Structures are given as C-alpha cells and as structure tokens.
Amino acid sequence: GLLDVHVDGNYHDLSGLNRRLNILLYFNPGWKKSWGGEFGIYSNDGKKCVKKIEPIFNRTVIFSTTSTSFHGHPEPLKTPDLISRKSIAMYYYTNGRPKHEIQEGLKYHSTLFKNTGGHVEKVCVALMA
C-alpha cells in the first residue's frame, strides 16, 4: 500500500466542526525498516519531506490539521506476503479555528492530494470560503 502526499479535509460536514488534530497509533510489532511505510511530514507546499517516522508498534504520531499540513507515505510498501501496515487514525475537532490557520479560498475543504512520484494528481473539490 501507499498513500500519496496530501492534506486532510479540515471540516466535518454533519457536525460543522473543524478538524484540528490527527492522531495515528501504529500496531506493527516486529516491523522492519527495509519494508518502508514511514509516515512522512512534508513542507507547507507538500514538495519536500522534512521528517520520516517509522510505523513501529505502539508509536503515536500527533499533528495539526491545517490546509498546509501535508503528510503521507507515497512509496509502496515492500513487505512480505501476508504482512500489512496497521494503524488507527483518530481526530480531534473544535468549534472554529484561529484565523491564521485558514488559507485564502480554503476555509472548508476535503482532502487535497499532491502530485508525487508520477502518480496522477488527485485534487478533491474544495469548498470556497
């Protein structure tokens, strides 16, 4: 598996709340670095990986959800058959967000993907502010 570099949607349609934090918890005992699958945190423009985090057992990653919090693991896994990368994603929502976190024209948006590694760029429809 892989997950192209992207920014998560920042708004919950039904509740009207703003997604503010992403929490990832990994369940991969015995994970080998050679298998890849590192979680990447990218620059604000999504072009440069600034940090890679191995998906090892019981590791938790918490990061802010904004219109520039690009992340993903765009390289395919190199695991043996029957081995998969396991995690749980959790989200924290609030009623509103600080103005400095709102990017012009993207007050509310769904997932925004970057074009990486020759993959077709997938940009979901953004709700304009």
C-alpha positions as CSV (number, residue, x, y, z in Angstrom):
1,G,0.0,0.0,0.0
2,L,0.8,3.6,-0.3
3,L,-0.9,7.0,0.4
4,D,0.1,10.0,-1.7
5,V,1.1,13.2,0.0
6,H,-2.0,15.1,1.0
7,V,-3.7,17.5,3.4
8,D,-6.7,16.1,5.2
9,G,-10.2,17.6,5.0
10,N,-10.5,20.2,7.7
11,Y,-14.2,20.2,8.3
12,H,-16.9,17.7,9.4
13,D,-20.0,18.2,7.2
14,L,-22.6,16.8,9.6
15,S,-21.4,18.5,12.9
16,G,-20.0,21.7,11.4
17,L,-16.8,21.2,13.5
18,N,-13.2,21.9,12.3
19,R,-10.7,19.1,12.4
20,R,-7.7,20.3,14.4
21,L,-5.6,17.3,15.2
22,N,-4.8,13.9,13.7
23,I,-3.7,11.1,15.9
24,L,-2.1,7.9,14.5
25,L,-1.4,4.8,16.6
26,Y,0.6,2.0,15.0
27,F,0.2,-1.7,15.6
28,N,3.2,-3.3,13.8
29,P,5.3,-5.5,16.2
30,G,8.5,-6.6,14.5
31,W,8.3,-4.0,11.8
32,K,11.5,-4.0,9.7
33,K,12.9,-0.7,8.4
34,S,13.5,-2.3,5.0
35,W,9.8,-2.7,4.5
36,G,9.3,1.1,4.2
37,G,5.9,2.5,5.1
38,E,7.4,5.5,7.0
39,F,4.9,8.3,7.7
40,G,6.2,11.5,6.1
41,I,5.6,15.0,7.2
42,Y,6.1,17.5,4.4
43,S,6.9,21.2,3.9
44,N,3.9,23.6,3.8
45,D,3.9,23.3,0.0
46,G,3.9,19.5,0.1
47,K,7.1,19.2,-2.0
48,K,9.8,18.2,0.5
49,C,9.7,15.5,3.1
50,V,11.0,17.1,6.3
51,K,10.5,14.1,8.7
52,K,10.0,10.4,8.3
53,I,8.5,8.3,11.2
54,E,8.7,4.5,11.2
55,P,5.4,2.8,11.8
56,I,6.6,0.7,14.8
57,F,4.4,-1.0,17.4
58,N,2.8,1.4,19.9
59,R,4.2,4.6,18.3
60,T,1.8,7.5,18.3
61,V,2.0,10.5,15.9
62,I,0.0,13.6,16.7
63,F,0.0,16.6,14.2
64,S,-2.1,19.6,13.5
65,T,-4.7,19.5,10.7
66,T,-4.4,22.7,8.6
67,S,-4.5,23.5,4.9
68,T,-0.7,23.1,4.8
69,S,-0.1,20.1,7.0
70,F,1.0,17.8,4.2
71,H,1.7,14.2,5.0
72,G,1.6,10.6,3.6
73,H,3.6,7.6,2.6
74,P,3.9,7.8,-1.2
75,E,6.4,4.9,-1.7
76,P,4.8,1.4,-2.0
77,L,5.4,-1.0,0.9
78,K,8.0,-3.7,0.5
79,T,6.5,-6.2,2.9
80,P,6.4,-10.0,2.6
81,D,3.1,-11.6,1.6
82,L,0.6,-11.5,4.5
83,I,2.3,-8.6,6.3
84,S,0.5,-5.3,6.3
85,R,1.0,-1.9,7.9
86,K,-1.6,-1.5,10.7
87,S,-2.7,1.8,12.3
88,I,-5.7,3.5,13.8
89,A,-6.4,7.2,12.9
90,M,-8.3,9.4,15.4
91,Y,-9.3,13.0,15.0
92,Y,-9.9,16.0,17.4
93,Y,-12.5,18.6,16.3
94,T,-13.3,22.0,17.7
95,N,-15.9,24.7,17.0
96,G,-13.9,27.0,14.8
97,R,-10.2,27.6,14.3
98,P,-7.8,30.5,14.5
99,K,-7.8,32.8,11.5
100,H,-4.1,32.3,10.9
101,E,-4.8,28.7,10.1
102,I,-7.3,29.5,7.3
103,Q,-5.7,29.6,3.9
104,E,-7.3,32.0,1.4
105,G,-10.1,30.3,-0.5
106,L,-9.9,27.1,1.5
107,K,-11.8,27.8,4.7
108,Y,-13.5,24.4,4.3
109,H,-12.1,21.6,2.1
110,S,-12.0,17.9,1.5
111,T,-8.7,16.0,1.1
112,L,-6.2,17.8,-1.1
113,F,-3.6,15.5,-2.8
114,K,-0.2,16.5,-4.2
115,N,1.2,15.0,-7.4
116,T,4.0,12.8,-6.3
117,G,6.2,10.1,-7.8
118,G,4.5,10.2,-11.2
119,H,1.0,9.4,-9.8
120,V,-1.9,11.2,-11.3
121,E,-2.7,14.3,-9.3
122,K,-6.0,13.9,-7.4
123,V,-7.4,17.1,-6.0
124,C,-10.9,16.9,-4.5
125,V,-13.4,19.7,-4.8
126,A,-12.6,22.4,-2.3
127,L,-15.5,24.4,-0.7
128,M,-14.6,28.0,-1.2
129,A,-14.7,30.4,1.8
